[in-house]
């Protein structure tokens, strides 16, 4: 088993330095090279690629036998230990000079996430969690909200960038949720919005058609902060293709609203 204390210190240092790299690119957004992936809405910038390359190099130096799964370069290496990284989660927000983008990194051991960090460089907020040891924001312990009524809840959600032509666009469910909850926030970074659930800024979050690297770190942070994460039916088996994260108190109420929209 990996020394989690040592790995946590390594992770914190690495993700903060990666954040500085994004801020450097953010200062020269107008000159960034931008490419499309699956569609014109699904983009990658040279900053995404540079940050992932930096993270991979740092992991290789510290833990040369570990595997890595990253958004831009896919999976490399095979080991009981695997780092799951999204170099810039919320690329659209980043490219438009907005604050709500993040770097998301999780460490798996034997297929279970045991360590996580999500850093929002423009906000200078670092969320961390160690399995069984709770979750923190900038070193201070955090907990989910105590909102118990769905009508008082504030959620976040997202829409798949490849939504053109899809049956499940999230719009019908979005319209239904808006009739029953207090409000919705839309920031564009799944990892960061999960962290906002963890610290009580949000009461819940739902989204479909996302990837493991988007949510691996955020899921552990929510759970270690006392929240609940499942698929739309209440199981952990469907993760991460669909995610419902709440403070736990409104989870069943949320699933009740979602149930009619499950295809």
CORKA-V973043 format. One record per residue. N is the residue number from 1. PSI is psi in whole degrees, 0 to 359 (NA if undefined). D_FIRST is the distance of its C-alpha to the first C-alpha in whole Angstrom. Layout:
# CORKA-V973043
[[N,PSI,D_FIRST] [N,PSI,D_FIRST]]
This chain:
# CORKA-V973043
[[1,138,0] [2,147,4] [3,106,7] [4,327,8] [5,316,12] [6,316,12] [7,323,11] [8,316,14] [9,318,16] [10,314,16] [11,315,16] [12,313,19] [13,316,21] [14,316,21] [15,328,22] [16,321,25] [17,325,26] [18,324,26] [19,320,28] [20,324,31] [21,319,31] [22,323,32] [23,325,34] [24,315,36] [25,325,36] [26,332,38] [27,348,40] [28,48,42] [29,324,41] [30,340,45] [31,5,44] [32,141,41] [33,130,41] [34,130,40] [35,155,39] [36,150,40] [37,251,37] [38,322,38] [39,174,41] [40,339,43] [41,342,41] [42,99,37] [43,162,37] [44,139,35] [45,167,36] [46,336,35] [47,317,33] [48,312,31] [49,320,30] [50,320,30] [51,316,27] [52,320,25] [53,317,26] [54,313,25] [55,317,22] [56,319,21] [57,318,22] [58,318,20] [59,319,17] [60,325,18] [61,321,19] [62,317,15] [63,75,13] [64,340,15] [65,356,13] [66,150,12] [67,162,15] [68,133,17] [69,116,19] [70,155,22] [71,319,26] [72,328,28] [73,3,26] [74,207,24] [75,135,21] [76,143,20] [77,158,18] [78,123,15] [79,161,12] [80,335,9] [81,126,9] [82,130,12] [83,130,14] [84,115,17] [85,138,20] [86,109,24] [87,320,26] [88,104,29] [89,116,29] [90,46,32] [91,323,34] [92,315,37] [93,315,37] [94,312,36] [95,333,39] [96,9,41] [97,16,40] [98,169,39] [99,333,37] [100,67,34] [101,164,32] [102,166,28] [103,130,25] [104,126,22] [105,129,19] [106,150,16] [107,123,12] [108,144,11] [109,118,8] [110,31,9] [111,357,13] [112,137,12] [113,124,13] [114,348,11] [115,140,13] [116,148,16] [117,139,19] [118,125,23] [119,129,25] [120,95,29] [121,320,31] [122,338,34] [123,346,34] [124,44,31] [125,124,29] [126,115,25] [127,134,23] [128,157,20] [129,141,17] [130,134,14] [131,124,13] [132,2,15] [133,8,16] [134,180,19] [135,153,21] [136,153,23] [137,116,26] [138,40,26] [139,353,24] [140,136,26] [141,138,25] [142,158,27] [143,156,28] [144,168,29] [145,171,33] [146,16,35] [147,124,38] [148,350,39] [149,129,41] [150,329,41] [151,345,44] [152,5,43] [153,142,40] [154,125,39] [155,166,37] [156,157,36] [157,179,36] [158,170,36] [159,133,38] [160,136,36] [161,343,38] [162,30,39] [163,340,41] [164,123,44] [165,358,45] [166,149,42] [167,321,43] [168,93,41] [169,352,41] [170,349,40] [171,314,44] [172,318,45] [173,321,42] [174,313,42] [175,319,46] [176,315,46] [177,321,43] [178,338,45] [179,347,48] [180,344,45] [181,173,43] [182,314,44] [183,170,43] [184,142,41] [185,147,39] [186,96,38] [187,328,36] [188,353,35] [189,108,31] [190,317,29] [191,315,26] [192,323,28] [193,327,30] [194,320,27] [195,326,27] [196,328,30] [197,318,30] [198,324,27] [199,4,29] [200,2,32] [201,331,34] [202,156,34] [203,339,34] [204,167,33] [205,137,32] [206,148,33] [207,151,33] [208,161,33] [209,50,32] [210,172,29] [211,164,26] [212,318,22] [213,339,22] [214,325,25] [215,352,23] [216,311,20] [217,315,19] [218,325,22] [219,313,21] [220,320,18] [221,318,21] [222,312,23] [223,320,22] [224,342,20] [225,4,24] [226,6,25] [227,182,26] [228,138,26] [229,132,26] [230,179,27] [231,186,29] [232,343,33] [233,0,33] [234,5,30] [235,155,28] [236,355,24] [237,332,25] [238,359,27] [239,147,25] [240,13,25] [241,334,28] [242,139,30] [243,130,29] [244,117,30] [245,130,29] [246,179,31] [247,359,31] [248,322,31] [249,330,34] [250,15,36] [251,309,33] [252,322,36] [253,320,39] [254,316,37] [255,327,36] [256,323,40] [257,326,41] [258,327,39] [259,315,40] [260,347,43] [261,5,42] [262,122,39] [263,NA,40]]
